[in-house]
Each structure stands twice: as structure tokens, then as C-alpha cells.
Amino acid sequence: MRAPARTALPVTAANRLAWPGGLSQITWNGHPLYLFSNEALGPTSNGGAAPVGNGNGIKAFGGTFSLVVNP
């Protein structure tokens, strides 16, 4: 399976949703973003994190899971 093409994403589409207890969740155009059960965040060489795993392209729950990455 090939990874989807990467394009520049407008930062204005990203936001944060505050949950009780001090938790927060990133949203994209108002839609909450999730990690698929087979995905995880792994460390990068610059001290950040990047998604790793094999959930990209999985069809479930009436839709297709698409991995969102920072280009």
C-alpha cells in the first residue's frame, strides 16, 4: 500500500478541543482526530512525534481511516 501524497495543509484548519479533566484533542476543520488502534506516535530525530503503524486505508465504521501527517 502506498502512502497518500503529501501537500501543504493550512494551519487555520487545525484546532484544539478541551475535554474535562484538562485533556485536549486536536481537531481538523471541526472534526476530532484519532489514532487507529494499530497506530501509535513514535519519536522523531527532532524531538517531536510522528504516527507509525499500519492503520492507513482501513475501511471501518462507514468510512476509511486516513493517516494525517505533517508534510
VENJO-V302648 format. One record per backbone hydrogen bond with DSSP energy under -0.5 kcal/mol. NH is the residue of the N-H (numbers start at 1). CO is the residue of the C=O. If there is no record, write none. Layout:
BEGIN
nh=NH co=CO
nh=NH co=CO
END
This chain:
BEGIN
nh=13 co=10
nh=14 co=11
nh=15 co=27
nh=17 co=25
nh=18 co=16
nh=19 co=23
nh=22 co=19
nh=23 co=20
nh=25 co=17
nh=27 co=15
nh=28 co=31
nh=29 co=13
nh=31 co=28
nh=33 co=26
nh=39 co=36
nh=40 co=52
nh=42 co=40
nh=42 co=50
nh=44 co=48
nh=47 co=44
nh=50 co=42
nh=52 co=40
nh=54 co=38
nh=57 co=65
nh=58 co=55
nh=60 co=58
nh=60 co=63
nh=63 co=60
nh=65 co=58
nh=69 co=67
nh=71 co=69
END
